[in-house]
Amino acid sequence: MIPQLATPTETEIVYPENDGNPMSDNTKQFKWIVVIKENLEILFANDPNVFVAGDLLWYPVEKDNKTRQAPDAMVAFGRPKGDRGSYQQWKEDNIPPQVVFEILSPGNTLKEMAKKLQFYNRFGVEEYYIYNPDTIDLTGWLRSDAGLEVIDVMEGWVSPRLEIRFEIADELQIFAPSGERFMTSVQLAQLREQERQRAETERLRAEQERLRAENERLRAENERQRAEQAEARSQMLEARLRELGIDPDT
């Protein structure tokens, strides 16, 4: 009897969750990565179908673990929030991140950035933004029928997808649709503390007003009681005088 050979099974492909590269090269780059990613999280916190991530490996092609990028920040509309080890596009209804951000550091090369632009253009990114915090330079690309094309003027530019506005002053300023500026975690904490103090001040003012009103009520009540007591004494005196045969009205 000839033994049957086992059918070879397909080797499982591993999609690493780490590419070995650091998230940032310096504190300035890290600051901007966190500011953009966290403020986008806040902006879309109430929309369960907007996924925001930072430094997450994106694999656009199934069975290909070599073709990948890890945008400093990315936004995928139409995908649920939740933890992921990587963004494997074929598991995400084949929806690519529509918006990506890269923050430049001195370690980035022109060749590296050109490859990233080529990748994002090839795999369907709609908006691509690069910010250089050292030169305060913001560059953007917007998808057209011909692919990603440079946005001529970034000052005052409003992202079609995110609806955030970019301004350039002493540094990049980003504003939410509400007009609120993107802030660092420290600035947000300070703002919350200011709001807490303001609310506490309002509470104390309201309590003082309540106590003042209560004091006025008690004062009025005391006056009423004194008037009633005076009236009672007057009536008692009149009654006593009448008992003595004296008309109190004469």
C-alpha positions in Angstrom: 0.0 0.0 0.0 1.4 3.3 -1.0 1.3 5.9 1.8 -0.6 9.0 1.1 1.4 12.2 1.2 0.0 14.9 3.4 -1.2 18.0 1.6 1.2 20.8 2.4 -0.5 23.6 4.3 0.0 27.2 3.4 2.5 28.9 5.7 0.9 31.4 7.9 2.0 34.9 7.1 3.0 37.1 10.1 2.3 40.8 10.0 4.7 42.3 12.5 3.3 45.0 14.8 6.7 46.8 15.1 9.0 47.8 12.3 11.9 48.5 14.6 11.9 52.2 14.0 11.3 54.6 16.9 8.1 56.6 17.0 10.0 59.9 17.0 13.6 61.2 16.9 13.2 64.1 19.3 10.8 65.7 21.7 9.5 68.3 19.2 8.5 65.6 16.7 6.9 63.5 19.5 5.0 66.5 20.8 3.3 67.1 17.4 2.6 63.5 16.8 0.7 63.3 20.1 -1.0 66.7 19.7 -2.4 65.8 16.3 -3.3 62.2 17.1 -4.9 63.0 20.5 -6.9 66.0 19.3 -8.2 64.0 16.4 -9.3 61.4 18.9 -11.1 64.1 20.8 -12.6 65.5 17.7 -14.2 62.2 16.6 -14.8 60.8 20.1 -18.5 60.5 19.6 -18.4 58.9 16.2 -18.0 55.1 16.6 -17.0 54.7 12.9 -13.9 56.9 12.8 -10.7 55.1 13.7 -7.7 57.3 14.7 -4.2 55.9 15.3 -0.6 57.0 15.7 2.5 55.1 14.6 0.4 52.1 13.6 1.7 49.8 10.8 -0.7 49.8 7.8 -0.6 46.7 5.6 -2.6 47.4 2.4 -2.1 44.1 0.6 -3.0 40.7 2.0 -0.3 38.1 2.1 2.3 40.9 1.7 4.0 41.8 5.0 6.7 43.8 3.3 4.5 46.5 1.8 3.7 48.7 4.8 3.9 52.2 6.4 3.4 53.5 9.8 2.0 57.1 9.5 2.6 59.3 12.5 -1.1 59.8 12.6 -3.9 58.4 10.4 -7.7 58.6 10.2 -9.9 55.9 8.7 -13.5 56.9 8.2 -16.0 54.0 8.1 -14.0 51.8 10.5 -14.9 51.2 14.1 -12.9 52.3 17.0 -10.9 49.7 18.9 -7.5 48.3 19.6 -5.4 46.9 16.7 -1.9 45.5 16.5 -1.8 46.7 12.9 -4.1 48.1 10.3 -4.6 45.1 7.9 -6.7 46.7 5.1 -8.4 43.5 3.9 -9.8 43.1 7.4 -11.1 46.7 7.3 -13.6 46.3 4.4 -10.6 47.2 2.3 -10.9 50.8 3.4 -7.5 52.6 3.4 -6.9 55.5 5.9 -8.2 58.6 4.1 -6.0 61.1 5.9 -2.4 60.7 7.1 0.1 63.0 8.8 3.9 62.8 9.0 6.0 65.0 11.3 9.5 65.5 10.0 12.6 65.1 12.1 16.3 65.7 11.1 16.6 62.0 10.5 14.1 61.9 7.7 15.6 61.8 4.2 14.2 63.1 0.9 14.3 59.5 -0.5 12.3 58.2 2.5 9.7 60.9 2.2 9.4 60.4 -1.5 8.8 56.7 -0.9 6.1 57.5 1.6 4.4 59.9 -0.8 4.5 57.2 -3.5 3.0 54.6 -1.0 0.2 56.9 0.1 -0.6 57.9 -3.5 -0.6 54.2 -4.6 -2.9 52.9 -1.8 -5.7 55.5 -1.8 -4.9 58.2 0.8 -7.1 61.2 0.1 -5.2 63.8 2.1 -1.6 63.8 3.1 0.1 66.4 5.4 3.7 66.8 6.3 4.8 69.3 9.0 8.3 70.3 9.7 8.4 71.8 13.2 11.9 73.1 12.8 11.1 75.2 9.8 7.4 75.6 10.6 6.6 74.4 7.1 3.4 72.6 6.3 2.9 70.8 3.0 -0.3 69.1 1.9 -1.5 66.9 -0.9 -5.1 66.3 -2.0 -6.3 63.5 -4.2 -7.7 64.2 -7.6 -8.4 62.0 -10.6 -4.7 62.1 -11.3 -3.7 61.1 -7.8 -2.3 63.1 -4.9 -1.6 66.7 -5.9 0.1 69.4 -3.9 -2.1 72.0 -2.2 -0.8 75.4 -3.4 -1.7 77.4 -0.3 -1.8 75.8 3.1 -2.4 79.0 5.1 -6.1 78.9 6.1 -6.6 75.5 4.4 -9.6 73.5 5.6 -9.3 69.7 5.4 -12.3 68.4 3.3 -12.4 65.2 5.4 -11.5 66.4 8.9 -12.9 69.9 8.5 -10.0 71.2 10.6 -8.3 74.5 9.7 -4.5 75.0 9.4 -2.9 78.4 10.3 0.8 79.2 10.4 2.1 81.7 13.0 5.1 81.2 15.3 4.2 77.5 14.9 1.5 75.4 13.3 -2.0 76.1 14.6 -4.8 73.7 14.0 -8.4 74.5 14.7 -11.4 72.2 15.1 -14.6 73.0 13.2 -15.9 74.5 16.5 -13.0 77.0 16.3 -11.2 75.5 19.3 -7.4 75.2 18.8 -5.6 71.8 19.1 -3.8 71.8 22.4 -1.2 69.7 24.2 -2.2 67.5 27.1 -0.7 70.0 29.5 -2.8 72.9 27.9 -5.9 70.7 28.0 -5.3 69.9 31.7 -4.8 73.6 32.5 -8.0 74.5 30.6 -9.9 71.8 32.6 -8.4 73.3 35.8 -9.5 76.8 34.8 -13.0 75.5 34.0 -13.1 73.6 37.4 -12.0 76.8 39.2 -14.6 78.8 37.3 -17.3 76.3 38.1 -16.2 76.3 41.8 -16.3 80.2 41.8 -19.8 80.1 40.3 -20.9 77.5 42.9 -19.6 79.6 45.8 -21.2 82.7 44.3 -24.5 80.9 44.0 -24.1 79.6 47.6 -23.5 83.1 48.8 -26.5 84.3 47.0 -28.6 81.5 48.5 -27.4 82.4 52.0 -28.1 86.1 51.4 -31.6 85.2 50.2 -32.1 82.9 53.2 -30.9 85.7 55.6 -33.4 88.1 53.9 -36.1 85.5 54.4 -35.2 85.1 58.0 -35.1 88.8 58.6 -38.5 89.2 57.0 -39.8 86.3 59.0 -38.5 87.9 62.2 -40.1 91.2 61.3 -43.4 89.4 60.6 -43.2 87.6 64.0 -42.4 90.9 65.8 -45.4 92.6 64.1 -47.7 89.7 65.0 -46.4 89.7 68.6 -47.0 93.5 68.8 -50.5 93.1 67.4 -51.2 90.3 69.9 -50.0 92.5 72.8 -52.1 95.4 71.5 -55.2 93.2 71.3 -54.6 91.8 74.8 -54.3 95.4 76.2 -57.5 96.5 74.5 -59.3 93.4 75.9 -58.0 94.2 79.4 -59.1 97.8 79.2 -62.6 96.8 78.1 -62.7 94.4 81.1 -62.0 97.4 83.2 -64.7 99.4 81.5 -62.4 101.6 79.6 -63.0 102.1 75.8 -59.5 101.9 74.2 -60.7 103.8 71.2 -61.5 107.0 73.1 
